[in-house]
Amino acid sequence: MAFDYPDDLQYLDSHEYARVDEEDNTVTIGISAFAVDQMGDVVFLELPDIGDTVEHGENFGTIESVKAVEDLKSPVDGAVIDRNEALIESPEEIANDPYGSSWLIKVQADDLSALDDAMSAEEYKQQVEGE
């Protein structure tokens, strides 16, 4: 199955993506369509509260499917400024639009240089699809 990997995103080994708005250093974090597909039906989502802080490479929540429970890793340090309440109420909706309406949290990043090690769309595609 072919997946989309939007070029405007940066990707982590752990399958989270980051969409950066450099005007105000906000980072929208979600998980890739590949990861959503691998997890199967998502049944539960735990996300931090608005105002909580997250740290680069550290867990900020969990996502549970019928197959597994996975930790969610933050690509940056910063404060959570928004979380996707609709997705918490209906976690199964994550599969419908993982790069759009199914984002997880938005973070006011302390420093965007933490994303220097993140992968481009092409690098991520090669990693997960082996092309």
MOSUL-V919813 format. One line per field, one symbol per residue. phi: phi as a letter, one per 20 degrees, with the letter a starting at -180 (. if undefined). psi: psi as a letter, one per 30 degrees, with the letter a starting at -180 (. if undefined). burial: b if it has 24 or more other C-alpha atoms within 12 Angstrom, else e. Layout:
phi = ???
psi = ???
burial = ???
//
This chain:
phi = .edecgfeddcdgenfdcdedffclecedbcffffffffnfedbbdcfffnfdccgndfcrccdcfeadcfddeeberdfdacefffffcfffgffbfedfdfdbcceffbfffegefefgfffgffedme
psi = kklkikfglkkleggllkjkjfeghkkkkalleeeeeeeajkfkkklllkflllkkflkfalkkafelkkkkkkflkakkfllieeeeeifffefeiffcfhldlkkjkekffffffllleeeeeeeffh.
burial = eeeebeeebbbbbbbbbbbbeeeebbbbbbbbbbbbbebebbbbbbbbeeeebbbbbeebbbbbbeeeebebbbbbbbbbbbbbeebbeebbbbbeebbbebbbbbbbbeebebbeebbbbeebbeebeee
//
